[in-house]
Amino acid sequence: MPADDAERKTDRGARDHGGARRDDGRNESPEQRADRQWGELVQEIRVAQTGVQILFGFLLTVAFTPVFRDLEQTDRTIYLITVILGSLATGALIGPVAFHRIVFRRRIKPEAVTWASRLTMAGIVLLLMTLCTALLLILRVATHDALVPWLVAGVLAWYLLCWFALPLWVRHRHTTQRD
């Protein structure tokens, strides 16, 4: 095998979208990398989509219960904010599916992966906000306790730790390049 062919074969997948050298150890082309990343992203979205759709469906039914009429205005406002956040989260987490359908067969999968990833992260942040406002509403209605905001803040801190701080810490500690 000529040296140029061997070098090209070795370098396949070792360059980023800008053409700079990258050694990620996978030896995959940009198209293969985009396919792999798309598959990984779809698996992640499936988990979040299911949760947000169940939560959103539940939230939609609350307004039709007899107890809803007896809620204080503050609780109704929290409910409306929660429903809107849930709707936005649902849209962002389903968005990559529509995005993929619209750009399908246009040979722009790396760009599709980037934008779908951004939509997914926005959906995760909106889901975080939906969960916290739903918890706030439920705890306010169930307990009328002054500790409710502190409990929600503690849960928010837990979500931030699990969903963002720990992964960012591991990413910083164990990697030096993006994939």
N, C-alpha and C positions, 0 to 999 in steps of 0.2 A: 504494500500500500504506500503510495507516495506520501512524503512528509506533509504536504499541504492538505491532503485528504484526511490524514490522521489528526492533524491539528484542528481542522474544521469539525471533525466528528467529536473530538474531545471538547471543543469550545461550544458545541451545540447546547443551548440552554444556559450557557455561562455568561450571557450578556443580558443586561436589563433592557427596558424599552428604549432607553436613550443610546444604546450601543456600548455602554461601559461594561467592562469585564465583571463578572460575578461568579463566584464559585459556591454554589449552594449544594453541591454534592448530588444533585438529582439528575444531571445530564438530560434535561428536557428542553425542548424548543419552547419559544414563547407561546405558541399555540397549545402545546401540551400543558404548560404551566397554567395557562388561562383555563383550560378544561378541568384540570385538577382543582384549581382554586374555585371555579364555579361549582363543582360537585361538593366541595367542603362547605361553601357558603349556603348552598341549598339545604344541606343537612342541618346547619345551624338555624336557618330560617324556619325549618319545619317545627322545631321545638318552640321557638318564640311565637310563631303564628298560631299554633294550637292554643297556647296559653292565653294569648291576647284575644283570640276569637271567643273562647269560652267566657273569659272575664267580660268582654264587651257584650256578649249575648245576655249574660246575667244582669249587667248594668241596665240594659234596655228594658228589662222586665220590671225593674224596681218602681218606675214611675206609674205602673198600672196596679200597684198594690194598695190596699186601704191605708196602710201605715204612712205612705208617702204624703197623703193629704195633711197629716198631722205634724209633719216635719217643720222645724223652725226655718225661717228664711235663710239663715246662715248655712244650715244643713242642705237646703235645696240648692243653694249656690255652689257648695262643695260638690254636690251630686252632678250638677250641670257641668262644672269644670272637669270632673272625673269622666263623664260621658264624652265630652269633647276630646280630652286627652286620649281616651280609649279609641275613639274613632280615628284620630290622627295616627296613633300607634299602629292600628290595623292597616291603615292606608300605607304607611311607610314599610311595614313588614310584608305586605302583599305586593308593593310596588316593584320589587325585583322580578316578579313573575311577569307582570305587564311589560316591564322594561325589556326582558329577554324576548318576549313574543314580538315586540316592535322592532328590535334590532337583529332578530334571528336571520341568519344567513347573509349578514352584511359584512362579515369578516372583521368585526370590531369587538371580539370577545374580551380582549384585555381591558378595553375601555368599559365594556358592559360590566365586567367584574368589579372594576373600580367604583362605578356609580352604584351598582347594586350593593356593594359593601357599605358605601356611605348611607344609602337608604336604610340598610339594616341597622347601622349604628344609631341613626336618628330614631328608628323604631324602638330600639332597646332603651334609649334615653326616655322616649315618650312612654314606654311601658313602665319604666321605673317611676315616672311621675304619676301614671295612672294607678299603679299599685299603692303608692303612698297616699294619694288623695282618697282612694277607696278605703284604705285602712283607717285614715282619719275619720271619714264619714261613719264607718261601721263602729269604731270605738266611741265616737261622740254619741251616737244614737244608743248604743248598748250600755254605756257606763256613765255618761255625763260627768266624767272625772276630769279634774284639772291636770292630771298626769298624761292625758291623751297626747298632747303635742310632743311631750318628752318621749313617750313610747314610740310614736311615729318617727321622731328624729333618730331614735336608736335603731329602728328598723332601716331607715334610710342610710344610716352609717354602715350597717351590715351589708346592704345591697351595694353601696359604693365600694366597700372593702372587697366583697366577693366578685363583683362584676368589673371593677375598674382598677382599684389599687393593687390587688394581688397580681392580676395579669400584667399590669404595667411594670410592677416590680420584677417579676420573673423575666419579662421581655428585656428590661434594662440589664438585669444581672446576667442573663445567659445568651444574649444575642448582640451582634454588632451590625447586622444588616437587615433590610426589609425583605420580605418574600411576598 
